[in-house]
Amino acid sequence: MRFFFILLFICSLKLNCQDIHFSNAIKSLGFGSCNRTDLDQKIWDVIANQSMNAWVWLGDIVYAEEENMEDLALKYSIQKSLPAYRKLSFNTNIFGVWDDHDFGKNDGGSEFRKKHQSRDLLFDFLDLPTNHPARLRNGAYQSYCFGVERDKVCLYLLDVRYFKEEYEKDLGSKQRYKKNNGSLLGEKQWQWLENELLKNSAEVNLLAGGIQLISSQHAYEKWSNFPKARKRLFDLLKKNKIKNPIYLSGDRHFAEVSVIELFPNYSLYDITSSGLTHSYEELEDEFNPKRISPLITSKNFGMIKWNWDTRNIALQIYDIDGRILYEKTIKIQ
């Protein structure tokens, strides 16, 4: 059975509270991305045996044929029938948001004509009820909170696909795409996020999306391809002094932890976990001056663990055998 009692399931037509609030404090949360159903599924046996209150998909849940909704539905069905995944879903709350390979178009965005159909398939895979508030919105963004008062944690799943402006290829530099001055999230999602962050008053705020937020030098998809949107998010956190922000990202087929100091004694962490079934093992290095961890190119998944007695958070990366490859402990400020 699932560990949390659902305290709140309202706000379907409002912007001023989370979609779902679980009354119990969270102690552990797993996350990962980039999962092919046609490759070795060993890692799921390890994940299913972890003690966790929640699992969060960070996109590329499956790899379907581009623009093929029948194949997308089939791949979701295959993943859902995996015995270890069934065990995980029986014992753990599962949440998630998409990236491009489960969206339906490589590096795709608002131009994708099947995006709403794809969104519904994602929500069906995640078992979102028909009256879930997120089903009444465009896009796939969602929010979930756990615990109360000094133990309250909120998770904001950000949709970097549905509203994303189409890229223009950059043929004159080492970057794949030119900078885009668009909003990335779309104005309604921005309004929703700001209202959520302000009204929820969480002690720890987890923001999650497919692409990396802090790493800005690599050539691929990232928030820094949308510099105004990236600055808007940083400014939103700083202006409102949002407590203990941590961003969860996937996409890259490796793991790393990056940190940026938004102002003195106020830091934002970005923990990337990517490559559940396949990873970029031949990669020797990639320039990221904000990285504080090793560059982990083996298959991996992430964990966050809370010690509410000591007010500490452990950011962890695990390998396919369940060994901790990296751990960073931070204090709840």
N, C-alpha and C positions, 0 to 999 in steps of 0.2 A: 504494500500500500504506500501511497505517497506520504511524506513526512509532515507536510504543512496543512493546517486548517485554513481554508479560504475565508478570510474575514470580510473582504470587500470585493464586490463584483459589480460596481456601478460606474458612473462617469461616461457612459457610452456617448452622450451628447455634450460632454463638458470638456474643458481643457485644464481644469484645475485640480485634478488628482490622478493618481496612477490607475492603470487599467485593473490590476489585481493586487491586493495586499494580503500577504500571508502573516499571520500573527506571530509565529515562532521566529526567533532570531536565527539567522543563517550562520553556519559554522564552516561550511566548505562548498566550493563551487568549481566544477570542471568546465573546460572549454577547449575547442579545437576547430579546425577547418581543413578543407581539401581532402575529400574522402571519395575514393573511387570504388564502386561496388564490384568491379571486375578484378580487383587486386586482393592480396592477402589481408584478411580481416583480423589477424592476431591481436592487434592493438585493442580491439573491442572487448576481448576477454579480460584484459588488464583494466580497462576503464570501468567495466561493469563490476569489478571486484573492489573498486575504490569506495571509501566511505565519503559520500558527497550528498548534499541536499539538493543540488541543482546541476544540470548540464546545460551549457550554452553553445549552440552552433553559431559560428562566425562566418558562415557562407561557404559556398562550394560543398554543400552537404552531399550532393551527388554530381556526377558529370554526365549530362544528357546531350544528345545530338542537338545542335543549335536550331532553335525555333521549332523543335519537335515536342509538342506538349504530351503526346502519347508516350514517347520515350521517357520524358521527365517523370510522368506518373508511374511508369514501370520501374524506373530506377529508385524512386521513393519507396515503392512497394518492396523491392528487393532489400533495401536497407532496413526497412521496418520489420521484415521477416527474419532477420539475422538473430539467432538465439541469444547471443550476448547483448544485442541491442534491445531485444524484448525484455531481458532481465533488467537492464539499466532503466528502461522506461517504466517497469513495474515498481521499482524501488525509488525512483528519482523524478523530480520535476524536470521536464525538458522544455527549454525555450530556444528560440533561434531566429536568425534573420538571414537573408540570402546574400550572395555575391553574384558574379557574372555567370558562372557555369550552371547554377541552379536558377538563375534569373531567366536564362534562355538565349543570351547573346553575349559573345565574348566582348568584354569591356563595354557592354551595352548600357543604355540609360533610357531617358524619356522617349526616345524615338522608337523603341521596341513595341511593335503593334500588339503583341500577345502578352503584355506585362500584367494585365489584370487577371487573365486566365492563369498565368504562371503564379501570381500571388495567391490565388485561391488554392492551387495545388500545394504550395508551401504551407499554408495554414491548415489544410487537411492533413498533411504529413505531421504537423506539430499538434494535431488534435485540438485546435482552437474551436471552442463551441460556436454554434451559429450566431449566438448573441454576444460573443466577445467584442468589446469596444473596437478593437483593431479592424474587425471585418467591416465596420461601418465607415472606415476612412479609406481614402486612396493610399496606396503604398503599403509597406510592410512594417512600419515602425510600431513599437510596443513598449510598455513599461510595467515593471513588477517591483514591489517593495516587500521587504522581509523585516520582521521585528518592529519594535517601537522605541521612541525616545532615543536614548544613548546607544541602543543596539540596532538602530534602523539603518538598513542598507537598501538602496534603490538601484535597479538595473534599467538602463535605457537602451533599447535596441534601435539603432539608427539605420535608416534605409538610404544607402548611397547609390541606389540604382534607379528607382522609379522616377525620380524627378531630376536626375543628373543630365545636364546639357551635353549634347553630343561633342565628342572630342574633335579637334582639328590636328591632323598629324604634323609633326615637326620634322621636316626633312633636313634642317640646317644645323642640328645640334645633336648631342648624344641622348637627348630626351626623346621619348616616343611621341609625346603629345605637347602641343603648345599650351601655355597657361590660359586658363579660362576664368573670366571674372564673374561667372555665375554663382548661384547660391548653393549648389550641390544638393542640398536637402529639400529645396522647395520652401516657399514662404510659410505654408501651413504647418509643415513639420518643424520649422524654426520656432514658430509661435508656440506650438505644442511643447517643444523641448524647454523653452524658457519658462513657461508656466509650470511644467512638471518640476523643474529644478527648484523653483522658488517655493512652490506650495508644499513639496514633500518634506523639506527640511531634514534630509537624511544625514547621518554621520559619515557615511561612505557612499560615494556616487560612482557607480560603474557605468561607463558609456561604452557601447560596443558596436562595431561595424566591420565590414569586410576589409577595407583598405587601411593602410597604416596612416596614423595621424602625425607622428613626430618625425620619423625618418623622411628626409626631404631630398636626398641627393641621388637616389637611384632613378632609373629611367622609366619605371613602370607606373601603374596606377597608385595614387596617393593623394592625401588631402592637399598637399602643397601644389598639386596641379590646379587647385581652386584656391588661390591665395587669399581672396577676400572672405571666402567661407571659412577657411582655417583661422584667419584672424578673428572673425566673428565669434567662433567658438571659444578661442582663447579669451577674448574680451568678455564674453558672457560669463565664463568661469571666474575671471578676475573681478569684474564689476560687482558680482553678487556674492563673492567670497564663498563659492560652492565648496563644501567641505570634502577633503580627501578624494579628489577626482582621479580615477584610474580608467584608462581606455584599453579595451580589449580588441585586438585586430587579428586578421588571418591573412590569407591570399598568397603569401610569399614563398611557401614551401620550405620555410625554415623558421626557427624561433629566435627571438631576441627580446631584451627589455631595454627601452629607451626612456630617458627622463629629460624634461625641460623645466627650468625654473621660471615661472611666469612673473613672479616678483619675489623679493627676499623671503625665504622660509615658506614659500608656497610653490610646490612642485606638482607637475602632472606626469604620471607614468603611462607609458604605452607598452603593454606586454603582448607580443605577437606569438601566437602558436599556430603553426601551419605545417601540414604534411602528416595527416593521420595515416594514410596508406601509401604515400609517395612523397619524397622530399628531394631537395636540391643538393644531394650528397657531394657532387663534384665541385660545388662552390667553395672556394678557398677563403674569400673575404669579400666584403662589400663596404664601401666607405659610409660610415654613419657616425659622425662625431658625438651624437647624443646617446650612443649605445653604452650601457654599463655592464652588460652580460657578455659572455662569449657568444659568437655566432654559432648557433646550433643547427647543423644541417641534416641531422638524422631525423627519422620519423619521431613525432612527439605529440604530447597533449599538455595543456596547462591546468593548473589548479590555483585557487586562492583559498587560503584558510585564515579564519579569524580566531584570535584568542581574546575573548571579551574581558577576561580577568586582567590580563596584562595590557590590553588595548593595543595589540600588535596584529599586523596583517602579514602573512607570508605569501609572496608571489613565487610560484614554482613552475618549473618545466620538467616533465617526466619523459623517459624514453619508452620504447615499445615493450620493455620488460618490467616497467614499473619502477625504475630507479630514478631518483631525483638528479637531474643534470645541472640544475641551477636553482638557487633560492635567494630571494632578496626579502628581508624583513623590514617593514616600515612601521612607524608609529602612527596610530590614529591621532591626528592633531585636534 
